[in-house]
Amino acid sequence: MNLAKALIVARREYRVNFRSPGFLFMAFAFPLIILGIMFFITQFIIERETSTDDFQKVGYVDNADIVQPGVETPEGYFALDVPEVEAVPYIEQQLKDGVADAIFVIDANYTLTGQVDVYSQKNVTEALKEDIDRFLSDHLVAQADDLQVPAERLVEPMDVVFRTLDTDERQSEAALIGRFLLPTIFVFVFFIATSTTSQFMMGGVVEEKENRLMEILASSVRPLELLVGKLLGLSGLAFTQIAFWVLTGAVIALTTEQGRDFFSGAEFQTSDILLMIVLFVLDFVLMSAIMLGVGAAVTAEAESRQAGGFIGLIAVLPIAANALFFTNPNGPIPVILSFFPMTSPVAIIMRIGLTSVPTWQIAVSMVILIASTVGVLWLAAVVFRLGMLMYGKVLTPKLLWQSLRENQNTPVMTPLSE
Amino acid sequence: MTTNNSNSSVADHAIFVQAITKRFGNFTAVDHVNFEVNRGEIFSLLGPNGAGKTTIIRMILDILRPDDGQIQVLGGALTDATKDRIGYLPEERGLYKNVKVLEMLIYLGQLKGMSTHDVRVRALDLLERFGLSDNTKSKISQLSKGMQQKVQTIATILHKPDLLIIDEPFSGLDPVNTQLIQDLLYEMKAEGVTIVMSTHQMHQVEEMADRLLMINKGQRVLYGPVKEVRQTYAQNAVIVEGEGNWTTVPGVKEVLAGRNGHEAKLMLAPGFTPDDVMQILASRKDYAVRRFELAVPSLNEIFIQVVGGNGSRAEARYNDVRAAD
C-alpha cells in the first residue's frame, strides 16, 4: 500500500468535510446545545441543593470532643452515642430505623484533619453541608483557645466525606452527580461524533459513485489506499470534533463555579477513560466500515440514507433503552446490548456510569467488538472493491456472496456497460 | 498476424496484451484477446456496446484483474510508478460537484505523484489554454457540460502522461472543442505520448488513428493499421463522378448508384484493375471525369459489416489477405 497516496486522500477528506455545513453545525452548534442541557441540569441540582427538608433529624458523633453545651445547636440536631466496635453498622441501622435522616461523625483527629464522615440514605444536599459546616464553626470558635485550633480549620471547618449505605463507597457529592451524568453526556457526544463522521464516510463514497469519479480515482490509487485514506481523514475529523467539545467543556469547567463543581465530580478511573477511548476508536472504525460498505453497495444517496438510518437506529438502542439501564444496569437487556458489537461501546460506557460492570463482561465485549471490527473492515474492503464501479446496480448480499465464492476481485456481473 | 512480432521486444510496446480472458460469472466479457500498442502511436479500440472494450481498458489499468493472460504496460507489470505515467479518461466520468475547479485538479494531480506547486502551475496553464482561466474558483456544478468535459480532459493530461487512455474523448463536444481536443492529441503524439482511444466516431479513427483493434462479443475481430484494414475491405471497384455512359466502359461489369446521386460505383470485371479503367477513361473524349477514386469502404461500413456479420470470418479474411501480401 502506498501510504503517501492514502494520506493525500485523508487530507482531502478531512478538509472537504471540515468545511461542510453538516460538520460545522455539529462541531459548533452542538456544544451550545450541550451547554444548554447542562445549564438546566445545574439549575435543577441547585434547586435541590438549597433545601434541607429531607434532613429533619441529624445525629452527630463527636469523637473529637469539640461540641460545647453552651453553643446553640440547630433544630433537629442531636448527639448520638455509638459503640466503639461495629460503629458503622450501628449508624446504618439507626438511619434505616429512621432515628436520623443523616448522621455525621467527627473524626478523633478532626482539629488536624478536618475529617467528617456524613452518612445518609439520601443524597446529601449542599444546604445540609453548609449547616454542618456552620455547626462545626460555631463550636470551634467557642473554644478555639482551649483546643489550639489551627487557623485553617476555622477557615475551612471540614473535609467532608459522604458515605452511601449500600456500598460504603466513599463518594463526594459531586462525584455522585458526575458518575451519573457525565457518562450520559459522554455517550451522547460519542454517539453523535461516530454517527456523523461515519455518515460523511458513506456520503463521500456514494457521491464518488454517483458522480462517476470512482474509475478516475481507481486509475490512480488502489481501493485499499482509498479506503484507508478515507478512514484516516474522517477519524481525524471525529477527533477534531471531540477535541473541540472537550475544550469547550474544559473552558466552561474552568471559568464558572457551577461548571467546576459539576466537572469535579468526574471521578473516573484512568482505566475507565482508557476503556472509553479504546471503545470509541473501535466503534468509530466499525461504524465507518459498515457505512463505507453500504455506500459502495448502493446506487444513490437516497438508498444510502435509508440504510444509514437503519444502522443508526440499531446503534442508538442503548440510549433509547436508557430507562432499563438506570433501573437495572446489570439486567439482561443492558448485558445483551453490551455484547452486541454495534451497541456494546455505548452500552458499556452507560453501565460504567451506573454500576460496577464485571470485568469478564468488559473482556467478552471487547473481544467480540475487536473481532467484529476486523471482520467488518475486511468485508467493507471487499464490498468497496466490488461495488465501487457498479454504477446504477446494487451489490446485493446474494451477489456479494456469489462474488466471494468465485473470486474476491470481481463481481459476478459486468460492473458497467461497455 | 502481428500479435507476436519476433523482431520487437515487450519494452518496445506501450502496451503488450497476451491472451487475456475475463469472465463475470458465466459471462465471458473478454475472450483470449491479444494485441500490442506501439510507443508513440494513436491506437483505436473499437467495438459495439458491450463488446468488452471497457473491460480491456480496466484490465490494462489494473482496476480489474484478468482471469487468464498477461498484460504489460510501459515495459513491465503495472506498478504505482507506472500508474503515475498513465492518463485515463473513462467513458463514465465525473467530477466532485461542490468542489472548486483548481482545488479538484490539484487533488487529482497529487494522486498522480505531483507536488502541490507543480500541479498548480500546470493546472493554471492548461486552464488558460482551454479558456477556463476565469473559472479556477468556480465550483464544478457551476460549469456547463462542455466546460466540465474540458476540466476532465485537463485532469487526464495534468501530469504529462506517457500513455493516454481515453474513452469517447469527443462525446458531447461542439466542433470547436472537438478540434481543440484533436489538436491536443496530435500535439501529445508529436511529443511521443502513446494514445489509446476508444470511440464510436469512425471518422475520427480514420483521420487520427495509426492502428486499430476491433472487439466484438469479447473477441478480436480486426486488428492492424487503419489503412490496411480499409484496403482489405476494398472491393474491385472505383467511384467516379462526371459525364458519360459508365456501362459501356470496357472492364466495367456493373454500375451502381453512388451515395450522393452524382457519383457512380463501377464494379470491375475480373482481370481489370482500377488503373486499367483510369487509362481507358483518360483516353476517351466522350467521358468527362471530375473525380476518380478506389472504392475503399469507410470504417463505419466495415464496422457494420463486421459487427453485423461474422466477426471471426472478417478477421480470417483480413489475415488471409495479409498472409498473401
Interface residues (C-beta under 8 A of the other chain):
Chain A: N2 K5 I8 V9 R12 V16 E207 E208 E210 N211 R212 L213 E215 I216 L217 A218 S219 S220 V221 L389 Y391 Q402 E406 N407 N409 T410 P411 V412 M413 T414 P415 L416 S417 E418
Chain B: K22 F24 G25 F27 A29 G47 N49 G50 A51 G52 K53 T54 T55 R58 L61 I63 L64 R65 D67 D80 K83 D84 I86 Y88 L89 P90 E92 R93 G94 L95 Y96 K97 V99 Y107 L108 Q110 L111 K112 A155
